[in-house]
Amino acid sequence: MSDSGQAVFDRRIEAEQKIEPKDWMPADYRKNLIRQMSQHAHSEVIGMQPEGNWISRAPTLKRKMVLLAKVQDEGGHGLYLYSATETLNATRDEMNAALHSGKAKYASIFNYPALSWADVGAIGWLVDGAAIVNQISLQGTSYGPYSRAMIRICKEESFHQRQGYEIMIALAKGTPMQKAMAQDALNRVWWPSLMMFGPHDSASAHSGRSMQWKIKLRTNDDLRQSFIDQTVPQIKFLGLELPDPDIKWNEERGHYDSGEIDWDEFKRVISGDGPCNRDRIRHHKKALDEGQWVREALQAYHNKKASASAA
Amino acid sequence: MNNFSNSTLYNYLLGLADDALILGQRTSEWCSRGPFLEEDIALSNVALDYIGRARMFYQYAAEVEGKGRSEDDLAYFRDEREFSNLLINELPNYDFAFSMVRQYFLDVHACLYLQGLTASTDQHLAAIASKAIKESRYHLKRSQTWLLQLGLGTEESNKRMQTAIDELWGYTPEMFMMTETETQLSTAGIAVNRDNLLQQWTATVTADIRSADLQIPDQQWQVVGGREGKHSEHLGHLLAQMQILQRSYPGLEW
């Protein structure tokens, strides 16, 4: 029975047809998807914190509204992705518990602090920019609900990236202090943005299987290179200095070469010892803990209503 | 033709703008702190509506003032004593019950007030009110539902809601107080007479609170002063945070 399920599954993957929630799928495919999708959802939700840190201090009312709308969108993306993951029989409570215990990861970029207004610009521009490169590729992923969530999310992300880049343009055109603020943000956000694509292909634990199952369609290094190629001209347009002295156009490859990422730092941050890991989880847990009585009351109210209408 | 000065209208508009901005700023503090993700997103929506409303009032105020100031000059370069929002808007969020009861009291009021303002002889104000009332009707639907759900939910939620009602009750009379400015403008058909809203507000609130198994406080008390710039200690901190970049680096483009 499972053999025929496997055969049907393999044929569909081969033919690039989507796998849907009720279809038979290998246990490892399901597990791998839950890991990747919940990680993606957590990244959206934890990602609300560094930018959210500046909503109260945004320098104009218009910037405040755009930023708040943007952070709210990230919450919305988290919601689509949690819902898509729930189609694999993972519950929101389980996913949150895995996040709090450290079992589930999220994009390690959000473990760095947003220290200045320019960071809001740099995060929108670089982090959302990196996310778009990754997510455009994921629109074609083999699991139907994930693919559809990605298509929806990509439509909104380009607006996010633009708002970030607009902040950077305003700062780059501003006073020397503002330009320095922009440069400092670029220097700090650049490397963690490159780390968002994950380890080198040769060192990526999950890449092989994920590619075979067409959950992932392009490799980490391939996606990272696309991001570098699209971003270097944008840095030059801003008139800022390149954050990596080794960035050079390579005529032969038709790509930019760049310096090596500090993988020790990557490992340290992803395993929980970055500058904000503990703060991020504490913040998320505190909100959920403080909201527990609200969720319980809501449940109790609906239970009472249900039993009243049944009686 | 008008028997009031531009500064009268300007002061009135500032009051409306400050009310909206301060509540919007407070509500935005919920972002990433909601009791669950769906509600987090909804709270940000409400905050966005209020900040948008504040911008419309500030832009109009700046135009009426005619000194070339912008919405941001008005929001970022005035001190506590110059802010004229009602006190209820500036109180901290405390817990979800407190935020929701405040929102509910204000939503019932906003629906009545904005309804009146849509009939203002000032076309600009009437237009802002027509847009804002659609938002406030939606906000009221939400806060009214929460009042019911949390009032009738668990023992704890009922207790928290009652505490919030008791602590906020004395801040509601200020919503119905007329300043001299407003009296003048209401005679001219521009502003809304707040006296006329009290009865309807009290009737709605009393009925809703009772059906949520909650009580209207027996004890009558009131704290007022926001319109004269006599605030709680909370406002200064809110403004210090909100205004930090503009005050640190005045005159820059962001």
Interface residues (C-beta under 8 A of the other chain):
Chain A: V45 M48 Q49 G52 I55 S56 R57 A58 P59 T60 L61 K62 R63 K64 M65 L68 A69 V71 Q72 G75 G76 G78 L79 Y82 W117 I167 A170 L171 K173 G174 T175 M177 Q178 H283 K286 A287 L288 E290 G291 Q292 W293 V294 R295 E296 A297 L298 Q299 A300 Y301 K304
Chain B: L21 Q25 S28 E29 C31 S32 R33 G34 P35 F36 L37 E38 E39 D40 I41 S44 N45 A47 L48 I51 G52 A54 R55 Y58 E71 D72 A75 Y76 D95 F96 L148 Q149 L150 L152 G153 T154 E156 S157 R160 Q241 M242 I244 L245 Q246 Y249 L252 E253 W254
